[in-house]
């Protein structure tokens, strides 16, 4: 599996709708967080090793109504396992 993050800038007033769409409709979604700064959301995704991340971003994320811009961060190596910290 390949892990990556996408910073997402939303159209004004669309952040919660975009986040809901990602959570409800994109099965590869691991986490979605609202953030401050140049982007509105930070989302983590996981796809099969052979999947094209660029095509995923182009077809599944950038086409969501309310998405204005994206920046993708591809993960090379995991130095820790998922610690399952929960909501705490």
C-alpha positions in Angstrom: 0.0 0.0 0.0 1.1 3.6 -0.7 0.3 6.4 1.7 0.0 10.0 0.8 -1.5 13.3 2.0 -3.3 15.9 0.1 -3.6 19.5 1.2 -7.0 20.8 -0.2 -8.0 24.4 -0.7 -11.8 24.8 -0.9 -14.1 27.4 -2.4 -15.3 29.8 0.2 -18.0 28.3 2.5 -17.4 24.7 1.1 -14.9 23.2 3.5 -17.4 21.1 5.5 -19.2 19.9 2.4 -15.9 18.9 0.7 -14.7 17.1 3.9 -18.0 15.2 4.1 -17.8 14.2 0.5 -14.3 12.8 0.9 -15.2 10.9 4.1 -18.5 9.5 2.6 -17.5 8.8 -1.0 -13.7 8.2 -1.3 -13.0 4.7 0.1 -9.3 5.2 0.1 -9.6 7.9 2.8 -7.8 7.3 6.0 -8.2 10.6 7.8 -9.5 14.2 7.1 -8.5 17.2 9.2 -9.4 20.8 9.0 -6.2 23.0 9.1 -5.2 26.6 9.2 -3.0 28.4 6.7 -3.0 28.3 2.9 -5.2 25.2 2.7 -8.4 24.2 4.4 -8.1 20.4 4.7 -5.4 17.8 5.1 -6.5 14.3 4.0 -4.6 11.1 4.2 -5.2 8.3 1.6 -3.9 4.8 1.0 -3.9 3.1 -2.4 -2.6 -0.1 -3.8 1.2 0.0 -4.7 0.5 -0.3 -8.4 -2.1 2.6 -8.4 -1.3 5.9 -10.1 -1.5 8.6 -7.3 -1.6 11.4 -9.9 -4.6 9.9 -11.6 -6.3 9.3 -8.2 -5.9 12.9 -7.2 -7.0 14.2 -10.7 -10.1 11.9 -10.9 -11.2 11.4 -7.3 -10.3 14.6 -5.4 -9.9 17.5 -7.8 -13.3 16.7 -9.3 -15.2 17.1 -6.0 -17.5 20.1 -6.0 -16.0 22.9 -3.9 -12.3 21.8 -4.3 -10.3 24.8 -5.6 -6.7 23.6 -5.4 -4.6 20.6 -4.1 -1.0 19.9 -3.1 0.0 16.2 -2.8 2.7 14.9 -0.4 3.8 11.3 -1.2 5.2 9.2 1.6 8.4 7.3 1.0 9.0 5.5 4.2 7.1 4.9 7.5 9.4 5.1 10.5 6.5 4.3 13.0 3.6 2.1 12.8 0.0 3.4 13.3 -0.2 3.8 17.0 -4.0 4.0 17.1 -4.1 7.0 19.4 -7.9 7.3 18.8 -9.9 10.5 19.6 -8.2 11.1 22.8 
